[in-house]
Amino acid sequence: MVSNDFWVVFAMLIYFIVVVVIGFIYAKRSNSSSEEYFLGGRGLGPWLTALSAEASDMSGWLLMGLPGVAYFTGASDAMWTAIGLAIGTYLNWKFVAKRLRKYSEKANNSITVPDFFSNRFHDDKHILMTIAAIIILLFFSIYTGSCFVTCGKLFSTLFGWDYATMMVIGALIVFLYTFMGGYLSVCTTDLIQGTLMFFALATVFIGSVAAAGGVDNTVAFLQAIPGFLSGTEIATPVLDEAGNQIVENGAPLFADAGTYGVITIVSGLAWGLGYFGMPQVLVRFMSVRHSNEIKKSRMIAMIWLVVSLASAVCIGLIGRAVIPTEFLTQSAAESVFIVLSHMLLPSFFCGLVVSGIFAAAMSSSSSYLLISGSAVATNIFKGLIKRDATDRQVMIVARLTLVAVLLFGIFISLDQNSSIFTIVSYAWAGFGASFGPLMLLSLYWRRTTLPGAIAGMVSGAATVIVWNNFVSPLGGWFGVYELLPGFLVALVVIVVVSLLTKEPSKEVQEEFDTYMELDV
């Protein structure tokens, strides 16, 4: 759209330089030990913890995927998903954060989520740790790909540059500062990126309302589209054989509104369950300086999240009023934030604002790369293959893993028509069902056993994969978001298998009974 716009490029270049410099600044400290590299020495303050958790969690999905859904089919899908995420975020901070901070230190100073599960159940054979690491590698490779799609779409839409080339360049920038700086560089840039994302969303939201002629004109236009602003109906674009929305006399065509029933509302709300098993969020809980600071972090995180989610949904809705025929597929509609930013803002400020998109993709993909590296290096290499490995060897393996995940992420991102929303929803379900039920029961139920934990983790991941590929296409109640059945199956399996197997050892139960007494 903006061919060779110097000021846009200049603003974005400044941003890129800043984040790479941060990676180099933290390189020396991060390389001092694996705990520093993977967990920042458990020294994060409340602001850094809150904004890092939310920025890494939301990714480019917040600035592109969510507005794209709202633009193409109206409020219902985006709204219920946002509500589910807000509820899930609050419950995760309220019921998991403090307990995990304490228990992860009690459980042999665990520095990764697989570490915690393994140490929590005294899994000397490292079976649980290995399964968890494999699940992380699988779903984070997919998740990382969604972030690279964001990078490619950003530069392709903004400048008309080749999608694949810019996707690869964006991926390499993320890789560079993650490779050098580790966890502290990721969290520090997350603080910057989270702040930038917040103000970018608020600025474009306010500007787009003005561009649409005010609130009354915007609402009147959107109400004329059947089901567009309804929470119980969904707008139905009329598509041609190629899957593009038909435009007639300069206006996009919509059929009668489709029903947005209980099953789809439940699917939207079910997104909130994913938080209990999201490694990039859980590791932030483990790294906070002191558990007493979590309440402050929760307040900061919730304010950031509610404002950001509401702004993202509204930008997609208002975008349909401002540029009603600009995007004819949901995949294309994921660029609505970029186009509105260019329309509404001076070039330099547009560059800073759209850097928020790159910021979101960077904050998330860097976390995914780092956690994947830690899963393989700490949990598989040192935990299973070479138990006497030195910190230096562990970090070499971690960085080799970063390269492997980077290449896989690039491979699955080569299709420009990939939907960020779809990719994220699959990986989100995988983590939520695999780790969520086990995390809750690990923190709250002393009778949970190692066999129950293994069975629950495997059944959760398997259910998501099977449900998404074979059951969901059947439609009806089977069309529910795969996270919900995966979560419920894993929860039931853990409880049943735990009750059918020998209760945990006395030592494990004593750790459970006393971990909340720690002053950490």
C-alpha positions as CSV (number, residue, x, y, z in Angstrom):
1,M,0.0,0.0,0.0
2,V,2.7,2.5,0.9
3,S,5.4,2.0,-1.6
4,N,8.8,3.2,-0.4
5,D,7.4,5.4,2.3
6,F,10.6,6.6,4.0
7,W,9.1,7.7,7.3
8,V,7.1,4.5,7.9
9,V,10.2,2.4,7.2
10,F,12.4,4.8,9.4
11,A,10.0,4.5,12.4
12,M,9.9,0.7,12.1
13,L,13.7,0.5,11.7
14,I,14.2,2.5,15.0
15,Y,12.0,0.0,16.7
16,F,13.8,-3.1,15.3
17,I,17.2,-1.6,16.4
18,V,16.0,-1.1,19.9
19,V,14.8,-4.7,20.4
20,V,17.9,-6.2,18.9
21,V,20.1,-3.9,21.1
22,I,18.2,-5.2,24.2
23,G,19.0,-8.7,23.2
24,F,22.7,-7.9,23.1
25,I,22.5,-6.0,26.4
26,Y,21.1,-9.0,28.2
27,A,23.3,-11.6,26.4
28,K,26.1,-11.6,29.0
29,R,23.8,-12.0,32.1
30,S,21.6,-14.5,30.3
31,N,24.5,-16.7,29.4
32,S,25.8,-16.9,33.0
33,S,23.5,-19.9,33.7
34,S,20.6,-21.9,32.3
35,E,18.3,-20.5,35.1
36,E,19.2,-17.0,33.9
37,Y,18.7,-17.9,30.3
38,F,15.3,-19.6,30.7
39,L,13.8,-17.9,33.8
40,G,15.6,-14.6,34.3
41,G,16.8,-15.6,37.8
42,R,13.2,-15.3,39.1
43,G,13.7,-11.5,39.3
44,L,10.8,-10.0,37.4
45,G,8.8,-7.2,39.0
46,P,5.0,-6.8,38.8
47,W,4.9,-4.6,35.7
48,L,7.4,-6.7,33.7
49,T,5.6,-9.9,34.7
50,A,2.1,-8.6,33.8
51,L,2.9,-7.0,30.4
52,S,5.3,-9.7,29.4
53,A,2.7,-12.4,30.2
54,E,-0.1,-10.6,28.2
55,A,2.1,-9.5,25.3
56,S,3.6,-12.9,24.7
57,D,0.1,-14.5,25.1
58,M,-1.8,-12.3,22.6
59,S,0.7,-12.2,19.7
60,G,-0.2,-10.8,16.3
61,W,-3.5,-12.6,16.8
62,L,-4.7,-9.6,18.9
63,L,-3.9,-7.0,16.2
64,M,-4.7,-9.1,13.1
65,G,-6.6,-12.3,13.8
66,L,-9.3,-11.0,16.1
67,P,-10.1,-7.8,14.1
68,G,-10.2,-9.9,11.0
69,V,-12.9,-12.1,12.4
70,A,-14.9,-9.1,13.5
71,Y,-14.6,-7.4,10.1
72,F,-15.7,-10.4,8.1
73,T,-18.5,-12.0,10.1
74,G,-19.4,-9.4,12.8
75,A,-19.4,-9.1,16.5
76,S,-20.5,-12.5,17.8
77,D,-17.4,-14.8,17.2
78,A,-14.9,-12.1,18.2
79,M,-16.9,-10.9,21.2
80,W,-17.5,-14.3,22.8
81,T,-13.9,-15.3,22.2
82,A,-12.7,-12.1,23.9
83,I,-15.0,-12.6,26.8
84,G,-13.8,-16.1,27.3
85,L,-10.2,-14.9,27.2
86,A,-10.8,-12.2,29.7
87,I,-12.5,-14.6,32.2
88,G,-9.7,-17.2,31.7
89,T,-7.0,-14.6,32.2
90,Y,-8.5,-13.5,35.5
91,L,-9.0,-17.0,36.8
92,N,-5.5,-18.0,35.8
93,W,-3.9,-15.1,37.7
94,K,-6.2,-15.6,40.6
95,F,-5.9,-19.4,41.1
96,V,-2.7,-20.5,39.5
97,A,-0.1,-17.7,39.6
98,K,0.7,-17.6,43.3
99,R,0.6,-21.3,43.9
100,L,2.7,-22.1,40.9
101,R,5.3,-19.5,41.9
102,K,5.6,-21.2,45.3
103,Y,5.3,-24.8,44.2
104,S,7.8,-24.5,41.3
105,E,10.5,-23.4,43.8
106,K,9.5,-26.1,46.3
107,A,9.6,-28.7,43.6
108,N,13.4,-28.7,43.2
109,N,13.5,-25.1,41.9
110,S,11.8,-26.0,38.6
111,I,12.6,-23.6,35.8
112,T,10.3,-24.9,33.0
113,V,6.7,-26.2,33.0
114,P,7.9,-29.8,32.1
115,D,10.4,-29.5,34.9
116,F,7.6,-28.6,37.4
117,F,5.4,-31.5,36.4
118,S,8.3,-34.0,36.6
119,N,9.5,-32.7,40.0
120,R,6.0,-32.3,41.4
121,F,5.4,-36.1,40.9
122,H,9.0,-37.2,41.5
123,D,9.2,-38.7,38.1
124,D,12.7,-40.2,38.2
125,K,12.3,-41.8,34.8
126,H,11.4,-38.4,33.3
127,I,8.5,-39.9,31.3
128,L,6.2,-37.0,32.1
129,M,8.9,-34.4,31.4
130,T,9.6,-36.0,28.0
131,I,6.0,-36.1,26.9
132,A,5.5,-32.5,28.0
133,A,8.5,-31.4,26.0
134,I,7.3,-33.2,22.9
135,I,3.9,-31.6,23.2
136,I,5.5,-28.2,23.6
137,L,7.7,-28.7,20.6
138,L,4.7,-29.8,18.5
139,F,2.3,-27.1,19.3
140,F,4.8,-24.2,19.7
141,S,6.2,-25.0,16.2
142,I,2.6,-24.4,14.9
143,Y,2.1,-21.4,17.1
144,T,5.5,-19.9,16.0
145,G,4.3,-20.3,12.4
146,S,1.3,-18.1,13.1
147,C,3.6,-15.3,14.2
148,F,5.6,-15.5,11.1
149,V,2.4,-15.3,9.0
150,T,1.8,-12.0,10.9
151,C,5.2,-10.7,9.9
152,G,4.7,-11.6,6.2
153,K,1.2,-10.1,6.0
154,L,2.3,-6.9,7.7
155,F,5.0,-6.0,5.2
156,S,3.1,-7.4,2.2
157,T,0.1,-5.3,3.0
158,L,1.9,-2.2,4.1
159,F,4.6,-1.9,1.4
160,G,3.5,-4.4,-1.3
161,W,6.7,-6.4,-0.7
162,D,6.9,-10.1,-1.3
163,Y,5.2,-12.0,1.4
164,A,7.6,-14.9,1.7
165,T,10.7,-12.8,1.7
166,M,9.4,-10.5,4.4
167,M,8.1,-13.4,6.5
168,V,11.6,-14.9,6.5
169,I,13.3,-11.6,7.4
170,G,10.8,-11.0,10.3
171,A,11.4,-14.6,11.6
172,L,15.2,-14.0,11.5
173,I,14.9,-10.8,13.5
174,V,13.0,-12.6,16.2
175,F,15.5,-15.4,16.2
176,L,18.4,-13.1,16.6
177,Y,17.5,-11.4,19.8
178,T,16.0,-14.5,21.3
179,F,19.2,-16.5,20.5
180,M,21.4,-13.8,22.1
181,G,19.5,-12.5,25.1
182,G,17.3,-15.3,26.4
183,Y,14.4,-14.8,28.8
184,L,15.3,-11.4,30.1
185,S,15.6,-9.9,26.6
186,V,12.2,-11.5,25.7
187,C,10.5,-10.1,28.8
188,T,12.1,-6.6,28.6
189,T,11.0,-6.3,24.9
190,D,7.6,-7.6,25.9
191,L,7.3,-4.7,28.3
192,I,8.0,-2.3,25.4
193,Q,5.8,-4.2,23.0
194,G,2.9,-4.6,25.4
195,T,2.9,-0.8,26.0
196,L,3.1,-0.2,22.2
197,M,0.3,-2.6,21.4
198,F,-1.9,-1.0,24.0
199,F,-1.5,2.5,22.7
200,A,-1.6,1.4,19.0
201,L,-5.0,-0.3,19.6
202,A,-6.4,2.7,21.5
203,T,-5.2,5.2,18.9
204,V,-6.5,3.4,15.8
205,F,-9.8,2.6,17.6
206,I,-10.5,6.3,18.3
207,G,-9.3,7.4,14.9
208,S,-11.5,4.9,13.1
209,V,-14.6,6.0,14.9
210,A,-14.0,9.6,13.7
211,A,-13.2,8.3,10.1
212,A,-16.5,6.5,10.0
213,G,-18.4,9.7,10.8
214,G,-19.0,9.2,14.5
215,V,-20.6,6.6,16.7
216,D,-24.2,7.1,15.4
217,N,-23.3,6.8,11.7
218,T,-21.1,3.7,12.4
219,V,-23.8,1.9,14.3
220,A,-26.4,2.7,11.8
221,F,-24.3,1.4,8.9
222,L,-23.4,-1.8,10.7
223,Q,-27.0,-2.5,11.9
224,A,-28.0,-2.6,8.3
225,I,-25.9,-5.7,7.9
226,P,-28.0,-8.7,9.0
227,G,-26.6,-10.1,12.3
228,F,-23.4,-8.0,12.2
229,L,-23.7,-6.4,15.7
230,S,-25.7,-9.3,17.3
231,G,-24.3,-11.5,20.0
232,T,-26.6,-14.4,19.1
233,E,-26.4,-14.2,15.3
234,I,-23.5,-14.1,12.8
235,A,-23.2,-12.2,9.6
236,T,-23.1,-14.3,6.5
237,P,-21.0,-12.9,3.6
238,V,-22.2,-14.0,0.1
239,L,-19.2,-15.7,-1.5
240,D,-18.4,-16.6,-5.1
241,E,-16.9,-19.9,-6.2
242,A,-13.4,-18.8,-5.3
243,G,-14.5,-18.0,-1.8
244,N,-14.4,-14.2,-2.1
245,Q,-17.2,-12.0,-0.9
246,I,-19.3,-10.7,-3.7
247,V,-19.5,-6.9,-4.1
248,E,-22.5,-5.3,-6.0
249,N,-22.9,-1.6,-6.7
250,G,-20.0,-0.8,-4.5
251,A,-21.4,-2.7,-1.5
252,P,-20.5,-6.1,0.0
253,L,-23.3,-8.6,-0.2
254,F,-24.6,-10.4,2.9
255,A,-27.2,-13.2,3.2
256,D,-29.6,-13.5,6.1
257,A,-27.9,-13.8,9.4
258,G,-26.9,-17.2,10.6
259,T,-27.8,-18.5,14.1
260,Y,-25.0,-18.2,16.7
261,G,-26.3,-20.8,19.1
262,V,-25.3,-22.1,22.5
263,I,-22.7,-24.5,21.1
264,T,-20.8,-21.6,19.3
265,I,-21.1,-19.3,22.4
266,V,-19.7,-22.1,24.5
267,S,-16.9,-22.6,22.0
268,G,-16.0,-18.9,22.3
269,L,-16.0,-18.9,26.1
270,A,-14.0,-22.2,26.1
271,W,-11.0,-20.2,24.9
272,G,-10.5,-19.1,28.5
273,L,-9.7,-22.7,29.5
274,G,-6.6,-22.5,27.5
275,Y,-4.8,-20.2,29.9
276,F,-4.4,-22.9,32.6
277,G,-2.1,-24.7,30.2
278,M,-0.3,-22.0,28.3
279,P,3.5,-22.4,28.9
280,Q,4.4,-18.9,27.9
281,V,2.1,-17.5,30.6
282,L,2.8,-20.0,33.3
283,V,6.5,-19.5,33.0
284,R,5.9,-15.8,33.8
285,F,4.2,-16.8,37.0
286,M,7.3,-18.9,37.9
287,S,9.7,-16.0,37.3
288,V,8.0,-13.3,39.3
289,R,10.2,-11.8,42.0
290,H,7.9,-12.6,44.9
291,S,4.5,-14.1,45.1
292,N,3.2,-11.1,47.1
293,E,3.6,-9.0,43.9
294,I,1.2,-11.2,41.9
295,K,-1.9,-9.3,43.0
296,K,-0.5,-6.1,41.5
297,S,0.5,-7.9,38.4
298,R,-3.0,-9.3,38.0
299,M,-4.6,-5.8,38.2
300,I,-2.2,-4.4,35.6
301,A,-2.7,-7.5,33.3
302,M,-6.5,-7.3,33.4
303,I,-6.7,-3.6,32.6
304,W,-4.3,-4.1,29.7
305,L,-6.2,-7.1,28.4
306,V,-9.8,-5.7,28.7
307,V,-8.9,-2.5,26.9
308,S,-6.9,-4.2,24.3
309,L,-9.4,-6.9,23.5
310,A,-12.3,-4.4,23.3
311,S,-10.3,-2.1,21.1
312,A,-9.3,-5.0,18.7
313,V,-12.9,-6.2,18.3
314,C,-14.2,-2.7,17.7
315,I,-11.5,-1.9,15.2
316,G,-12.6,-4.9,13.1
317,L,-16.3,-3.8,13.3
318,I,-15.7,-0.2,12.6
319,G,-13.3,-1.1,9.8
320,R,-16.3,-2.7,7.9
321,A,-18.0,0.8,8.0
322,V,-14.8,2.7,7.0
323,I,-13.6,0.4,4.2
324,P,-16.5,-2.0,3.5
325,T,-15.2,-3.6,0.4
326,E,-11.4,-3.6,1.0
327,F,-11.2,-7.2,2.1
328,L,-13.1,-10.1,0.5
329,T,-11.9,-13.0,2.6
330,Q,-11.3,-13.5,6.3
331,S,-7.6,-14.1,5.7
332,A,-7.3,-10.8,3.9
333,A,-9.5,-9.1,6.5
334,E,-6.7,-9.7,9.1
335,S,-4.9,-6.7,7.6
336,V,-7.7,-4.3,8.6
337,F,-5.6,-2.8,11.4
338,I,-2.7,-2.1,9.1
339,V,-4.8,-0.4,6.5
340,L,-6.7,1.8,9.0
341,S,-3.4,2.8,10.6
342,H,-2.1,4.0,7.3
343,M,-5.3,5.8,6.5
344,L,-5.6,7.6,9.8
345,L,-2.0,8.4,10.9
346,P,0.9,10.4,9.6
347,S,3.6,8.2,8.1
348,F,6.1,8.3,11.0
349,F,3.3,7.5,13.6
350,C,1.9,4.9,11.3
351,G,5.3,3.2,11.4
352,L,5.4,3.2,15.2
353,V,1.8,1.9,15.4
354,V,2.2,-0.9,12.9
355,S,5.4,-1.8,14.8
356,G,2.9,-2.9,17.4
357,I,1.9,-5.7,15.1
358,F,5.5,-6.8,14.6
359,A,5.9,-6.3,18.4
360,A,3.1,-8.7,19.1
361,A,4.4,-11.3,16.7
362,M,8.0,-10.9,18.1
363,S,7.0,-11.1,21.7
364,S,5.0,-14.3,21.2
365,S,7.3,-16.1,18.8
366,S,10.3,-15.3,20.8
367,S,8.6,-16.8,23.9
368,Y,7.6,-19.9,21.8
369,L,11.2,-20.3,20.5
370,L,12.6,-19.9,24.0
371,I,10.3,-22.4,25.6
372,S,10.7,-24.9,22.8
373,G,14.5,-24.6,23.3
374,S,14.2,-25.1,27.0
375,A,11.9,-28.1,26.6
376,V,14.3,-29.9,24.4
377,A,17.6,-28.9,26.0
378,T,16.6,-29.1,29.7
379,N,13.9,-31.7,29.6
380,I,14.9,-34.1,26.9
381,F,18.7,-33.6,26.5
382,K,19.7,-33.1,30.1
383,G,16.7,-34.9,31.7
384,L,16.8,-38.0,29.5
385,I,19.8,-38.3,27.2
386,K,22.8,-36.7,29.1
387,R,22.0,-36.1,32.8
388,D,25.5,-34.8,33.6
389,A,25.3,-32.2,30.8
390,T,26.9,-28.8,31.6
391,D,25.0,-25.5,31.4
392,R,27.1,-24.7,28.3
393,Q,26.0,-27.9,26.6
394,V,22.4,-27.3,27.6
395,M,22.4,-23.9,26.0
396,I,24.0,-25.1,22.8
397,V,21.3,-27.7,22.4
398,A,18.7,-25.1,23.2
399,R,20.0,-22.8,20.4
400,L,20.1,-25.7,17.9
401,T,16.4,-26.3,18.8
402,L,15.7,-22.6,18.2
403,V,17.1,-23.1,14.7
404,A,15.0,-26.2,14.0
405,V,11.7,-24.6,15.3
406,L,12.5,-21.4,13.3
407,L,12.9,-23.4,10.1
408,F,9.7,-25.4,10.7
409,G,7.8,-22.2,11.5
410,I,8.9,-20.7,8.3
411,F,7.9,-23.8,6.3
412,I,4.3,-23.8,7.6
413,S,4.0,-20.0,7.1
414,L,4.8,-20.0,3.4
415,D,1.1,-20.0,2.5
416,Q,0.0,-16.3,2.3
417,N,-3.6,-17.3,2.7
418,S,-3.1,-18.9,6.1
419,S,-5.5,-17.6,8.7
420,I,-3.8,-16.5,11.9
421,F,-6.9,-17.0,13.9
422,T,-7.2,-20.7,12.7
423,I,-3.6,-21.5,13.4
424,V,-3.6,-20.0,16.9
425,S,-6.9,-21.7,17.8
426,Y,-5.5,-25.1,17.1
427,A,-2.3,-24.6,19.1
428,W,-4.2,-22.9,21.9
429,A,-6.4,-25.9,22.2
430,G,-3.5,-28.3,22.2
431,F,-1.8,-26.6,25.2
432,G,-5.0,-25.9,27.1
433,A,-6.1,-29.6,27.0
434,S,-2.7,-31.1,27.5
435,F,-1.4,-29.0,30.4
436,G,-4.4,-27.1,31.8
437,P,-6.3,-29.9,33.8
438,L,-3.0,-31.3,35.0
439,M,-1.8,-27.9,36.2
440,L,-5.0,-27.3,38.2
441,L,-5.0,-30.7,39.8
442,S,-1.2,-30.5,40.5
443,L,-1.8,-27.4,42.5
444,Y,-5.1,-28.3,44.2
445,W,-5.4,-32.1,44.5
446,R,-2.8,-34.0,46.6
447,R,-4.2,-37.4,45.4
448,T,-3.1,-36.8,41.8
449,T,-0.6,-39.5,40.8
450,L,2.1,-39.8,38.2
451,P,0.2,-42.4,36.0
452,G,-2.8,-40.1,36.2
453,A,-0.7,-37.1,35.1
454,I,0.8,-39.0,32.2
455,A,-2.6,-40.4,31.0
456,G,-4.3,-37.0,31.3
457,M,-1.6,-35.2,29.4
458,V,-1.6,-37.7,26.5
459,S,-5.4,-38.0,26.4
460,G,-5.8,-34.2,26.3
461,A,-3.4,-33.7,23.4
462,A,-4.8,-36.8,21.5
463,T,-8.4,-35.6,21.9
464,V,-7.6,-32.2,20.5
465,I,-6.0,-33.7,17.4
466,V,-8.7,-36.3,16.8
467,W,-11.6,-33.9,17.5
468,N,-10.2,-31.2,15.2
469,N,-9.5,-33.5,12.3
470,F,-12.3,-36.2,12.5
471,V,-15.1,-35.2,14.9
472,S,-15.6,-31.5,14.4
473,P,-16.4,-31.8,10.7
474,L,-19.5,-33.8,11.6
475,G,-21.1,-30.6,12.8
476,G,-23.8,-30.0,15.3
477,W,-22.7,-30.4,18.9
478,F,-19.6,-32.1,17.5
479,G,-18.6,-28.7,16.1
480,V,-17.7,-27.4,19.5
481,Y,-14.2,-26.0,19.9
482,E,-11.8,-28.9,20.4
483,L,-10.3,-27.3,23.5
484,L,-13.5,-28.1,25.6
485,P,-13.8,-31.8,25.0
486,G,-10.0,-32.1,25.2
487,F,-9.9,-30.4,28.6
488,L,-12.8,-32.4,30.0
489,V,-11.4,-35.7,28.8
490,A,-8.0,-35.0,30.3
491,L,-9.6,-33.9,33.6
492,V,-11.7,-37.0,33.9
493,V,-8.8,-39.3,32.9
494,I,-6.5,-37.8,35.5
495,V,-9.0,-38.2,38.3
496,V,-10.0,-41.8,37.3
497,V,-6.5,-43.1,36.7
498,S,-5.2,-41.4,39.9
499,L,-8.0,-43.0,42.0
500,L,-7.2,-46.4,40.4
501,T,-3.5,-46.3,41.0
502,K,-1.4,-46.2,44.2
503,E,-1.5,-42.9,46.1
504,P,1.5,-40.6,45.9
505,S,4.5,-41.3,48.2
506,K,4.6,-39.7,51.6
507,E,7.3,-37.4,50.5
508,V,5.2,-36.1,47.5
509,Q,2.2,-35.5,49.8
510,E,4.3,-33.7,52.4
511,E,5.6,-31.3,49.7
512,F,2.1,-30.7,48.6
513,D,0.9,-30.0,52.1
514,T,3.7,-27.5,52.8
515,Y,4.4,-25.7,49.6
516,M,2.1,-22.8,50.3
517,E,4.1,-22.0,53.5
518,L,7.1,-20.8,51.4
519,D,7.8,-17.1,51.6
520,V,8.9,-16.7,48.0
